[in-house]
Amino acid sequence: MSLYHAIETLLVPLIVLACAVSVLARYAPRTRERVKAALAARLGGAAATGLRGRLVRWLAPQAAAGCASGCDDGGCNTCGSNTANTSEAQPGKPAGQVVRFVRKR
């Protein structure tokens, strides 16, 4: 086995694994956050110091914010907490947004 073949045998699976993790993180954000929280807890949680402490802080789950946070409980996925909702400020206006289609030239 040549050096090229050995590097290729190691490099290709690593690239495929990195792509699979990236796709999983993109399409399963809640699972990603649960796995990160479990890894942070196994590394020592908030009591970890030094390099492990930095890694725990990096892995710690971030607070979900906005409608694109990936959460599915309650009104999070409905964007009901959107501050741009002006239905209370102008009672005569409809609550929906106007969608305008424009033809490209």
N, C-alpha and C positions, 0 to 999 in steps of 0.2 A: 504494500500500500504506500503510495507516494504522499508527500506532505500536502500537496494540493487536494488529493482525495480525502485526506483526514480533515483538513480545514473545511472542505465543502460538506462533508458528512456532519460536522458540528454546526456550521453556520446556517445551512438551509433550515434545519428544524428550529433553530433559535429565531430566525426571521418569521417562520410560520407561527410559532408560539407567540411572538410579540404582536403579530397581526391579529391572532385570535383573541388575545387579551384586550387589544384595542377595540375590537368589534364588540366584545362582551361589555366593556366599560361604557361604550356608546349606547348600546341598546338595552342594557340592564343596569341602570345607575343605582337602584336600591340594593341589588345584590352586590355590586361593587363596594358600596359604602358599608354593607354588613361585613364583607370579607376584610376590608381595611380596618374596621373597628375590632374585629376578632384578632387580627394580626397585632394591632396596637396593644390590645389587652394581654396577649401572650408575651409580648416583649417587655412587659412590666408596667404598663399603664402610665399614670401620671407620676409614679414614683421613680421611673427610670431616669438616669442621669447620663451625661456625656453623649456619646454618639448614639446610644440606644434611645436616649431622651429626645434627641433631634429627630430620629426616625419615627418615634412614637408621635411626636407633634406633627410630623409630615403626614403620617397615616391617619391621624385622628379625623373623624368625620366632620365635614364642614356643615355649617347650618344651611338648611335649604332655604332658598329665597326665590321668589318669583314663580311664575306659572310654568317655567321650563325646568323646574327642579327635579322632576321625575317622581314626585310623591303621588299616591293615589288615594289618600284618605281625606274625607271631608270635602271641602270646597276648593282644595288646592288645584285640582285639575280643571276647574271651571273658570279660573281667573276671576272669581267673585270679589277678591280683595284688590282688584286693580284700581289704582287711584285715578285713572283716566275716565272712570264711569261718571258721567255727568247727569244721570237721570234724576238724582236728587236735587241738583242745582237748578235744573230747568224742567219743571214738571210737565210742561206742554210738549216737550220733545220726546220722540220714541227712544227706548232704551238701547236699541240695536245700532250698529254702525252701518254707515252707508258704504256700499261697495260699488265702485265705478270702474267699468271695463273700458280701456282705451286701446284702440287699434294701433299697432306699431306701423310706422311708415318705412 
